């Protein structure tokens, strides 16, 4: 009987449970069962996954304190990612739990939801999608709450989340409008109101209205109950006040964070100290108090992750105090303590670059700018600004290296033998001390050792006698500087003398050896001239290795070894001197034109003239000195002017100084006139274009377009005077406007194109392309107009497109009437006869046939008389 009763009770319980599990019956037990199961089972697990995902997200997020922080810590790319695929497994799990709750536990009966946990489920669903960067699905979930659950106690929270999502979808102005309506509702209170105000502040920041963002953020800071948010909002307010030039308020906001002490996350506190220095008044700073504070911060073990930032702040402080050497030390300490903040490292490199730039140490500045550019994100305003500055330094760095390396070599060359011995001995003594120091460090476990192979023996001569060196902590990435010809032999095997000396030492020690494996132990290949040291082969590898090491050491500390690397060949020394002189000239021009370092520019040019440089550099150097001293010493400028007028009265520079060739004014702006003249040049109207260029050069002497006119003039001269005149004109442009793009182009033509043109020679080889030439004096062009028309008609009547007529200048005084397109000399001569005898032409002028190849030669070399006339 009891057994049957138990069975009945069990059946009733199971039935009641099944009945309670139903989501279709609107009974108290059903509602309570579904509500409890949803809250403490499905949503509980979903919220655990959500919290874990949120914690991971914030741990992985790193704030960029160099920009105004976003209100919410989240991935920086969230506004661009709109796809509908889950990414984070924790947020995906939270979404799955929310979806399960909605699908399995919803009690939508009679047009109303009977399970009170469904709004919670939809809120979890929306937030999970939001933090997974899936904003459109998230917006759908929040809108569903607003549409289906208007009486929910989560309605205000859902409204705030909807506007946060609108921000991510870049609907900033819509979010501002909606939040303004929400704020009018007194039921929006507490943390929800704080979140709404913070969201509005972010919306204003997104559209660039920093001043409008301040008020809602101040209110949000007052209302929020979260300590981390109070600190973050205070920091953002400090940043905004600083950018709005309200420095007192900025200082107060940062002080609020500092006063929070340990309640504030440490990054905000350390950055607040740094920003107080940024916005503080250095004239009012108590130096002792400042240094005491930062001394304590640097000693605090908890601040070890921030030593790079703290050291930079001390460096900036000393820089403002004009204590540059100490500032440099702290910037370098900051670099050594770097913890991965690339912008902080870039800022240190930039500060060091600007220190050296302002000290006119342009080579060091260039290296530090290189390191800065490696770390900065490209396509930013700051990147382009530094790139432009670095490009301006490219040439000065290259020429400074050339000048100093060449100076060092020439100074050594001019020493007596005893002076060389004494000088090199000094260098060797320094190397010994340095090697000993490195060995001691190595013994203590520190890094640093000398060269370990014969081929890597250092050559100190190229860097001797005061050459500029780079700072040891400068990154060489991105270094675009190039070294000169004379300064490119730092590596041992680039020096023929060093290689020859090394071979001699090898032969003395080892004798004649074949190039094969185990050469040290192969005694059979040792010739009769082998030195006694080579017998050590038989004693084993250890002793032989010791001999090699000994030879390395002997060479490293050998005076004869280094003396053997000093060049002695006269041609090589002449090339080094030319490189050095040209580098000094370029430096004088660049320092003056690009950096307005007039004293330094004058120093370089006056030193150049003392070197007795080649003639082509003398007059341009004097003229540049005249222009430089106009800015800093008019009396000296007058001296150089008189020097040019008395010693070079017939030069272009004398004409410029006397302002000769003043003629009627050219109409138009420099740019417009240049465009017209270039068009005339392209049409082959060289004489007319040259006359107008000369007038324009006088009229636009102070224009930035002047180098362009001069280069155009050089090209016209090349057409009229040939390769020799072209070279002189290009050389004038290259030297007078050194550092300008036109000067670089002129230098390129001189070094690359002119050698090819000079190499052109007259050829008697058979040709498949011939021309007929009629020589016409320029003064007879008007009388020859009918002849030109006849030749033009002849070419047009051929109808095959091969025969063409052109009117080419040979010189300023002579023009060629040219018929092109004959495949043999015989056919060209038959046409000459035809043009002479045909009744419709009757051209009696003397004509000459010439191959296309040789026509190019006479136009380039202007050697008609010496070639064509002699060929007749």
NUTORTI-782206 format. One record per residue (C-alpha): y, z, x. Coordinates in steps of 0.02 Angstrom, whole numbers, always signed. Example, Ala and Ser with C-alpha at 12.3 -4.5 7.8 and 13.67 -1.06 7.14 Angstrom:
% residues 2
yy;zz;xx
-225;+390;+615
-53;+357;+684
END
This chain:
% residues 872
yy;zz;xx
+0;+0;+0
+121;+49;+141
+78;-110;+232
+124;-216;+81
+289;-124;+60
+330;-156;+243
+293;-339;+220
+408;-347;+68
+547;-258;+161
+530;-376;+311
+538;-527;+197
+693;-458;+111
+779;-423;+278
+740;-597;+342
+801;-671;+180
+960;-568;+184
+989;-621;+364
+964;-804;+323
+1076;-784;+172
+1211;-700;+281
+1199;-839;+412
+1248;-968;+285
+1422;-1042;+309
+1420;-1112;+133
+1429;-948;+36
+1596;-857;+18
+1533;-678;+17
+1595;-527;+113
+1436;-511;+213
+1442;-696;+258
+1624;-686;+315
+1596;-528;+417
+1438;-593;+497
+1514;-760;+549
+1674;-678;+608
+1587;-550;+717
+1464;-676;+788
+1606;-797;+829
+1716;-665;+911
+1589;-566;+1011
+1468;-703;+1055
+1533;-882;+1064
+1720;-852;+1093
+1687;-704;+1208
+1588;-814;+1326
+1713;-954;+1305
+1858;-839;+1353
+1764;-777;+1505
+1742;-956;+1565
+1925;-994;+1526
+1987;-843;+1625
+1878;-891;+1772
+1944;-1069;+1770
+2125;-1009;+1759
+2100;-890;+1904
+2024;-1029;+2012
+2165;-1147;+1966
+2300;-1024;+2018
+2207;-979;+2178
+2202;-1163;+2227
+2383;-1195;+2182
+2511;-1181;+2321
+2695;-1169;+2283
+2819;-1278;+2376
+2957;-1152;+2405
+3068;-1289;+2478
+3095;-1356;+2302
+3140;-1268;+2139
+2976;-1191;+2082
+2901;-1245;+1916
+2896;-1111;+1783
+2708;-1122;+1770
+2589;-1125;+1917
+2485;-1280;+1888
+2433;-1440;+1976
+2588;-1542;+2022
+2515;-1703;+1952
+2483;-1638;+1778
+2618;-1745;+1694
+2530;-1905;+1745
+2350;-1867;+1699
+2317;-1907;+1517
+2135;-1963;+1512
+2011;-1881;+1396
+1874;-1836;+1521
+1841;-1652;+1568
+1856;-1612;+1753
+1845;-1425;+1784
+1672;-1353;+1741
+1742;-1184;+1687
+1868;-1261;+1568
+1734;-1380;+1508
+1620;-1232;+1468
+1762;-1145;+1377
+1793;-1303;+1277
+1608;-1318;+1236
+1604;-1138;+1171
+1759;-1167;+1066
+1684;-1328;+997
+1520;-1238;+958
+1614;-1102;+865
+1706;-1232;+762
+1550;-1335;+724
+1427;-1194;+693
+1534;-1050;+625
+1669;-1132;+520
+1669;-1078;+335
+1783;-1206;+257
+1755;-1172;+71
+1865;-1220;-74
+1998;-1299;+35
+2020;-1143;+143
+1944;-1075;+303
+1852;-911;+269
+1808;-870;+451
+1963;-782;+525
+1911;-827;+703
+1932;-1015;+685
+2115;-1014;+735
+2062;-922;+894
+1930;-1056;+924
+2056;-1198;+906
+2180;-1106;+1019
+2046;-1086;+1155
+2001;-1270;+1131
+2182;-1326;+1155
+2215;-1214;+1307
+2054;-1269;+1392
+2103;-1450;+1372
+2281;-1413;+1429
+2228;-1335;+1594
+2104;-1475;+1618
+2252;-1597;+1616
+2196;-1677;+1451
+2356;-1658;+1355
+2335;-1775;+1207
+2172;-1691;+1150
+2254;-1523;+1182
+2402;-1571;+1071
+2281;-1618;+933
+2202;-1445;+938
+2370;-1353;+929
+2432;-1465;+789
+2272;-1430;+692
+2311;-1243;+694
+2489;-1275;+633
+2425;-1390;+496
+2270;-1296;+437
+2314;-1113;+474
+2499;-1089;+430
+2469;-903;+394
+2377;-868;+555
+2436;-726;+665
+2420;-850;+809
+2542;-975;+733
+2687;-934;+852
+2575;-940;+1003
+2510;-1109;+947
+2689;-1172;+925
+2733;-1120;+1103
+2578;-1205;+1173
+2619;-1362;+1076
+2790;-1371;+1161
+2714;-1336;+1331
+2600;-1484;+1300
+2748;-1591;+1248
+2825;-1555;+1417
+2669;-1616;+1505
+2678;-1775;+1401
+2861;-1792;+1456
+2931;-1762;+1282
+3059;-1642;+1355
+3200;-1669;+1231
+3081;-1653;+1083
+3019;-1489;+1154
+3197;-1423;+1172
+3236;-1465;+990
+3078;-1383;+926
+3102;-1225;+1030
+3282;-1206;+969
+3214;-1203;+791
+3080;-1078;+839
+3206;-960;+919
+3299;-945;+754
+3144;-863;+678
+3152;-675;+703
+2963;-665;+691
+2952;-750;+861
+2957;-596;+972
+2884;-516;+1127
+2783;-620;+1248
+2782;-771;+1133
+2972;-775;+1133
+2973;-755;+1323
+2852;-900;+1339
+2958;-1008;+1223
+3116;-972;+1324
+3027;-1007;+1488
+2962;-1172;+1417
+3138;-1220;+1364
+3201;-1181;+1540
+3068;-1295;+1614
+3117;-1433;+1492
+3298;-1423;+1552
+3239;-1428;+1732
+3134;-1582;+1695
+3286;-1677;+1631
+3395;-1616;+1775
+3504;-1490;+1682
+3490;-1342;+1800
+3640;-1251;+1727
+3565;-1258;+1552
+3400;-1188;+1618
+3479;-1027;+1680
+3515;-937;+1515
+3342;-956;+1434
+3260;-908;+1598
+3365;-749;+1611
+3312;-702;+1434
+3130;-743;+1472
+3136;-631;+1625
+3197;-486;+1517
+3064;-510;+1384
+2907;-547;+1484
+2785;-405;+1508
+2698;-487;+1656
+2754;-424;+1827
+2707;-585;+1916
+2814;-684;+1794
+2963;-568;+1818
+2955;-600;+2006
+2932;-787;+1984
+3073;-804;+1859
+3188;-703;+1973
+3146;-816;+2119
+3177;-975;+2018
+3343;-903;+1958
+3391;-870;+2139
+3351;-1050;+2181
+3452;-1115;+2033
+3602;-1005;+2070
+3597;-1063;+2250
+3597;-1247;+2202
+3736;-1214;+2076
+3838;-1135;+2219
+3836;-963;+2137
+3782;-878;+2297
+3818;-699;+2244
+3704;-717;+2094
+3573;-801;+2203
+3577;-656;+2326
+3560;-532;+2182
+3410;-623;+2109
+3320;-623;+2275
+3363;-440;+2300
+3282;-400;+2132
+3118;-466;+2202
+3138;-371;+2366
+3172;-211;+2268
+3009;-236;+2173
+2923;-208;+2340
+2734;-206;+2319
+2740;-243;+2133
+2799;-419;+2177
+2675;-543;+2252
+2712;-548;+2439
+2752;-736;+2449
+2899;-710;+2331
+2961;-562;+2432
+2953;-650;+2602
+3031;-807;+2531
+3168;-701;+2454
+3213;-631;+2624
+3218;-809;+2691
+3328;-872;+2549
+3449;-728;+2568
+3480;-790;+2744
+3503;-966;+2677
+3635;-918;+2549
+3714;-772;+2643
+3882;-773;+2730
+3848;-767;+2917
+4022;-702;+2952
+3981;-545;+2852
+3804;-520;+2914
+3774;-357;+3007
+3684;-425;+3160
+3599;-260;+3204
+3540;-229;+3026
+3477;-407;+3009
+3377;-400;+3171
+3307;-228;+3128
+3249;-292;+2960
+3164;-445;+3032
+3091;-344;+3174
+3005;-235;+3045
+2948;-386;+2945
+2874;-468;+3100
+2781;-308;+3146
+2707;-280;+2973
+2522;-331;+2978
+2529;-387;+2796
+2657;-519;+2846
+2545;-607;+2971
+2520;-757;+2856
+2709;-779;+2853
+2753;-764;+3038
+2797;-949;+3046
+2929;-929;+2910
+2996;-764;+2977
+3015;-832;+3154
+3107;-984;+3086
+3230;-872;+2995
+3269;-778;+3154
+3292;-945;+3242
+3414;-1003;+3108
+3509;-838;+3124
+3531;-860;+3312
+3578;-1043;+3287
+3717;-992;+3169
+3770;-864;+3299
+3780;-1009;+3425
+3645;-930;+3533
+3552;-1094;+3552
+3425;-1048;+3688
+3363;-898;+3588
+3358;-1005;+3430
+3250;-1134;+3520
+3127;-998;+3572
+3106;-937;+3393
+3085;-1113;+3323
+2946;-1141;+3448
+2867;-973;+3403
+2871;-1029;+3222
+2779;-1188;+3269
+2646;-1090;+3363
+2620;-975;+3213
+2609;-1120;+3090
+2490;-1086;+2944
+2485;-1261;+2872
+2655;-1278;+2789
+2694;-1453;+2849
+2871;-1455;+2783
+2907;-1293;+2877
+2840;-1372;+3036
+2943;-1529;+3003
+3097;-1420;+2978
+3069;-1336;+3146
+3048;-1503;+3233
+3204;-1568;+3147
+3306;-1415;+3199
+3251;-1437;+3379
+3289;-1623;+3372
+3465;-1590;+3308
+3496;-1459;+3441
+3451;-1582;+3578
+3542;-1724;+3490
+3703;-1621;+3482
+3679;-1579;+3666
+3667;-1766;+3707
+3485;-1742;+3765
+3432;-1894;+3667
+3261;-1919;+3744
+3204;-1746;+3691
+3288;-1769;+3523
+3192;-1932;+3499
+3025;-1847;+3532
+3060;-1707;+3409
+3118;-1832;+3277
+2953;-1923;+3301
+2858;-1762;+3265
+2968;-1731;+3113
+2929;-1901;+3038
+2741;-1876;+3060
+2748;-1724;+2946
+2874;-1780;+2814
+2813;-1873;+2661
+2865;-2056;+2672
+2980;-2139;+2545
+3089;-1984;+2531
+3275;-1979;+2562
+3256;-1860;+2708
+3122;-1971;+2787
+3234;-2124;+2779
+3383;-2029;+2849
+3285;-1967;+2999
+3204;-2137;+3023
+3375;-2216;+3036
+3432;-2085;+3160
+3272;-2106;+3261
+3290;-2294;+3265
+3462;-2273;+3340
+3384;-2164;+3474
+3244;-2286;+3515
+3342;-2386;+3642
+3431;-2238;+3721
+3264;-2151;+3750
+3189;-2307;+3828
+3339;-2341;+3941
+3356;-2158;+3993
+3175;-2159;+4051
+3202;-2322;+4144
+3361;-2260;+4226
+3291;-2092;+4282
+3124;-2160;+4341
+3208;-2300;+4438
+3336;-2178;+4511
+3194;-2068;+4571
+3101;-2210;+4655
+3257;-2285;+4737
+3311;-2113;+4799
+3141;-2090;+4882
+3147;-2266;+4954
+3315;-2229;+5037
+3254;-2067;+5118
+3205;-2063;+5301
+3023;-2032;+5343
+3057;-1850;+5385
+3156;-1826;+5224
+3011;-1900;+5125
+2890;-1782;+5211
+2998;-1631;+5173
+3026;-1683;+4993
+2844;-1720;+4956
+2790;-1559;+5040
+2903;-1466;+4919
+2818;-1552;+4773
+2646;-1514;+4844
+2690;-1331;+4865
+2741;-1325;+4682
+2577;-1409;+4633
+2477;-1282;+4732
+2566;-1139;+4645
+2538;-1220;+4476
+2353;-1252;+4514
+2330;-1072;+4569
+2411;-1011;+4409
+2295;-1121;+4305
+2143;-1058;+4399
+2194;-879;+4365
+2216;-917;+4181
+2048;-1005;+4177
+1968;-854;+4255
+2039;-748;+4115
+1968;-865;+3985
+2130;-955;+3948
+2145;-1142;+3933
+2216;-1246;+4073
+2142;-1331;+4224
+2187;-1459;+4354
+2129;-1639;+4362
+1942;-1655;+4380
+1918;-1834;+4433
+1982;-1939;+4576
+2056;-2068;+4458
+2160;-1936;+4368
+2255;-1869;+4519
+2434;-1839;+4463
+2572;-1944;+4538
+2728;-1833;+4537
+2840;-1963;+4619
+2886;-2059;+4463
+2946;-1900;+4380
+3034;-1833;+4534
+3219;-1809;+4570
+3274;-1744;+4403
+3190;-1858;+4276
+3195;-1798;+4097
+3036;-1716;+4035
+2978;-1685;+3858
+2951;-1514;+3784
+2771;-1461;+3795
+2752;-1428;+3610
+2819;-1595;+3553
+2696;-1701;+3458
+2688;-1879;+3523
+2626;-1950;+3359
+2733;-2091;+3297
+2825;-2107;+3464
+2895;-2282;+3463
+2981;-2273;+3633
+2924;-2387;+3772
+2940;-2363;+3958
+3017;-2485;+4080
+2927;-2598;+4202
+2974;-2489;+4348
+2927;-2331;+4257
+2757;-2384;+4191
+2652;-2336;+4343
+2620;-2152;+4307
+2432;-2181;+4301
+2349;-2183;+4471
+2265;-2353;+4458
+2426;-2439;+4401
+2491;-2417;+4579
+2420;-2544;+4702
+2470;-2436;+4849
+2379;-2285;+4776
+2223;-2388;+4742
+2224;-2461;+4917
+2244;-2289;+4993
+2103;-2221;+4886
+1986;-2362;+4939
+2026;-2326;+5121
+1989;-2141;+5099
+1825;-2183;+5010
+1771;-2299;+5149
+1810;-2171;+5283
+1707;-2040;+5194
+1561;-2141;+5124
+1558;-2306;+5219
+1516;-2473;+5136
+1416;-2445;+4977
+1349;-2566;+4846
+1395;-2536;+4665
+1230;-2469;+4597
+1155;-2312;+4523
+1128;-2161;+4637
+1238;-2240;+4769
+1265;-2073;+4858
+1078;-2054;+4894
+1043;-2235;+4938
+1059;-2222;+5127
+987;-2396;+5154
+1150;-2475;+5099
+1256;-2377;+5220
+1330;-2493;+5354
+1359;-2454;+5534
+1539;-2412;+5498
+1493;-2266;+5386
+1580;-2107;+5434
+1488;-1952;+5489
+1522;-1872;+5320
+1405;-1999;+5237
+1256;-1916;+5321
+1276;-1775;+5199
+1187;-1887;+5071
+1021;-1826;+5136
+1069;-1645;+5107
+1068;-1664;+4920
+1179;-1689;+4770
+1266;-1521;+4781
+1336;-1549;+4954
+1382;-1729;+4913
+1472;-1669;+4758
+1566;-1545;+4864
+1622;-1686;+4976
+1691;-1780;+4826
+1784;-1626;+4767
+1850;-1601;+4942
+1915;-1780;+4949
+2002;-1754;+4782
+2086;-1598;+4844
+2135;-1681;+5007
+2217;-1825;+4914
+2301;-1712;+4788
+2387;-1616;+4926
+2408;-1761;+5047
+2584;-1813;+5099
+2520;-1982;+5159
+2438;-2014;+4991
+2602;-1999;+4898
+2705;-2086;+5032
+2585;-2232;+5015
+2634;-2252;+4833
+2820;-2274;+4869
+2856;-2461;+4847
+2915;-2557;+4999
+2906;-2738;+4943
+3086;-2807;+4937
+3053;-2908;+4779
+2984;-2754;+4690
+3132;-2649;+4745
+3252;-2782;+4685
+3167;-2783;+4515
+3177;-2593;+4505
+3362;-2597;+4547
+3395;-2731;+4415
+3303;-2628;+4285
+3402;-2473;+4334
+3570;-2564;+4328
+3535;-2645;+4161
+3478;-2477;+4089
+3642;-2396;+4144
+3741;-2537;+4064
+3645;-2523;+3900
+3664;-2334;+3898
+3851;-2348;+3920
+3863;-2468;+3775
+3746;-2370;+3661
+3826;-2200;+3694
+3994;-2276;+3652
+3952;-2385;+3501
+3816;-2283;+3414
+3851;-2102;+3458
+4037;-2099;+3504
+3991;-2005;+3664
+4136;-2084;+3758
+4134;-1970;+3910
+3948;-1997;+3936
+3967;-2184;+3908
+4107;-2196;+4037
+4003;-2094;+4160
+3858;-2217;+4147
+3966;-2373;+4167
+4068;-2307;+4312
+3906;-2257;+4399
+3842;-2433;+4369
+3992;-2512;+4456
+3960;-2400;+4607
+3784;-2473;+4619
+3859;-2646;+4653
+3757;-2728;+4513
+3730;-2914;+4490
+3886;-3010;+4442
+3840;-3035;+4260
+3855;-2847;+4228
+4019;-2815;+4317
+4145;-2891;+4198
+4061;-2831;+4036
+4053;-2655;+4109
+4238;-2659;+4149
+4282;-2723;+3976
+4176;-2588;+3894
+4263;-2456;+4001
+4429;-2523;+3940
+4373;-2506;+3758
+4300;-2332;+3788
+4457;-2264;+3872
+4564;-2329;+3729
+4487;-2186;+3630
+4497;-2046;+3758
+4617;-2094;+3898
+4743;-2235;+3865
+4809;-2227;+4043
+4637;-2266;+4114
+4614;-2402;+3982
+4771;-2486;+4049
+4703;-2475;+4226
+4544;-2564;+4177
+4642;-2694;+4080
+4748;-2735;+4233
+4591;-2739;+4339
+4514;-2873;+4227
+4675;-2975;+4216
+4703;-2974;+4404
+4524;-2999;+4465
+4454;-3104;+4321
+4604;-3197;+4248
+4505;-3347;+4185
+4369;-3249;+4095
+4335;-3234;+3910
+4377;-3050;+3925
+4550;-3089;+3993
+4577;-3203;+3843
+4526;-3062;+3727
+4644;-2940;+3813
+4789;-3062;+3804
+4739;-3116;+3628
+4749;-3300;+3678
+4701;-3448;+3568
+4792;-3379;+3417
+4801;-3519;+3291
+4818;-3540;+3106
+4732;-3408;+3001
+4557;-3440;+2934
+4547;-3414;+2747
+4416;-3298;+2673
+4327;-3136;+2714
+4225;-3123;+2875
+4065;-3139;+2775
+4124;-3292;+2676
+4190;-3381;+2830
+4031;-3345;+2927
+3925;-3419;+2786
+4028;-3580;+2786
+4021;-3597;+2975
+3834;-3568;+2979
+3815;-3705;+2849
+3917;-3825;+2958
+3810;-3780;+3107
+3653;-3817;+3005
+3721;-3990;+2962
+3747;-4030;+3146
+3938;-4027;+3141
+3945;-3932;+3305
+4118;-3976;+3369
+4204;-3935;+3205
+4102;-3775;+3186
+4142;-3720;+3364
+4329;-3743;+3336
+4323;-3637;+3178
+4213;-3504;+3261
+4340;-3483;+3401
+4479;-3460;+3275
+4374;-3336;+3175
+4331;-3234;+3330
+4516;-3208;+3364
+4556;-3169;+3182
+4408;-3053;+3151
+4407;-2966;+3319
+4394;-2794;+3236
+4263;-2845;+3108
+4080;-2792;+3109
+4042;-2978;+3092
+4110;-3016;+3267
+3938;-3008;+3353
+3871;-3130;+3223
+4011;-3253;+3261
+3977;-3236;+3447
+3791;-3270;+3426
+3830;-3420;+3317
+3949;-3482;+3450
+3812;-3462;+3581
+3694;-3568;+3476
+3827;-3704;+3456
+3861;-3702;+3643
+3676;-3722;+3673
+3678;-3881;+3568
+3831;-3952;+3656
+3808;-3893;+3835
+3622;-3874;+3853
+3514;-3735;+3920
+3631;-3678;+4059
+3780;-3656;+3943
+3666;-3577;+3815
+3607;-3447;+3940
+3785;-3398;+3989
+3840;-3382;+3807
+3686;-3280;+3761
+3711;-3168;+3911
+3888;-3134;+3853
+3826;-3081;+3682
+3685;-2975;+3753
+3801;-2879;+3868
+3961;-2870;+3766
+3876;-2808;+3608
+3733;-2709;+3685
+3638;-2609;+3555
+3685;-2723;+3411
+3551;-2827;+3324
+3636;-2988;+3383
+3628;-2928;+3563
+3443;-2891;+3544
+3415;-3065;+3473
+3512;-3142;+3617
+3408;-3043;+3740
+3249;-3101;+3653
+3301;-3283;+3668
+3345;-3261;+3852
+3178;-3182;+3893
+3061;-3281;+3780
+3138;-3446;+3728
+3242;-3498;+3878
+3095;-3497;+4001
+3004;-3617;+3885
+3157;-3730;+3872
+3184;-3725;+4061
+3003;-3778;+4084
+3032;-3943;+3991
+3022;-4092;+4111
+3042;-4279;+4102
+2876;-4364;+4069
+2817;-4542;+4103
+2658;-4514;+4002
+2623;-4633;+3856
+2700;-4581;+3691
+2670;-4625;+3510
+2846;-4582;+3452
+3003;-4675;+3508
+3187;-4681;+3468
+3333;-4800;+3488
+3493;-4721;+3557
+3671;-4787;+3545
+3798;-4683;+3645
+3966;-4665;+3558
+4119;-4571;+3627
+4186;-4444;+3504
+4359;-4524;+3507
+4278;-4688;+3448
+4185;-4614;+3300
+4309;-4678;+3172
+4297;-4854;+3243
+4108;-4841;+3243
+4095;-4793;+3061
+4044;-4970;+3009
+3908;-4972;+3142
+3839;-4806;+3077
+3832;-4875;+2901
+3737;-5030;+2961
+3608;-4923;+3052
+3591;-4812;+2900
+3562;-4965;+2790
+3431;-5031;+2911
+3336;-4866;+2901
+3345;-4861;+2710
+3286;-5042;+2696
+3121;-5000;+2784
+3056;-4907;+2629
+2911;-4828;+2726
+2992;-4659;+2758
+2957;-4665;+2945
+3118;-4749;+3002
+3267;-4631;+2991
+3444;-4628;+3054
+3540;-4478;+3120
+3705;-4444;+3207
+3674;-4313;+3343
+3798;-4231;+3459
+3751;-4247;+3642
+3903;-4156;+3707
+4072;-4112;+3634
+4133;-4281;+3698
+3986;-4393;+3655
+3879;-4430;+3503
+3711;-4518;+3487
+3675;-4639;+3345
+3485;-4621;+3334
+3353;-4723;+3244
+3190;-4624;+3237
+3011;-4668;+3193
+2943;-4804;+3309
+2763;-4793;+3365
+2788;-4890;+3527
+2926;-4935;+3649
+2896;-5120;+3619
+2928;-5106;+3432
+3088;-5008;+3467
+3150;-5143;+3587
+3112;-5280;+3461
+3219;-5188;+3332
+3363;-5178;+3458
+3355;-5366;+3476
+3346;-5390;+3289
+3498;-5279;+3257
+3594;-5376;+3388
+3553;-5550;+3322
+3531;-5529;+3134
+3683;-5593;+3040
+3692;-5442;+2925
+3700;-5319;+3074
+3770;-5401;+3233
+3770;-5236;+3330
+3825;-5279;+3507
+3828;-5100;+3576
+3709;-5061;+3717
+3553;-4970;+3659
+3419;-4871;+3749
+3241;-4832;+3701
+3172;-4659;+3736
+3016;-4561;+3689
+3034;-4413;+3572
+2974;-4295;+3708
+3105;-4355;+3832
+3241;-4354;+3700
+3208;-4168;+3681
+3223;-4147;+3869
+3392;-4232;+3883
+3462;-4134;+3736
+3404;-3970;+3814
+3448;-4010;+3996
+3596;-4129;+3962
+3532;-4241;+4102
+3553;-4416;+4029
+3635;-4488;+4184
+3507;-4418;+4305
+3358;-4473;+4201
+3393;-4616;+4082
+3516;-4709;+4191
+3399;-4696;+4340
+3254;-4760;+4236
+3343;-4923;+4199
END
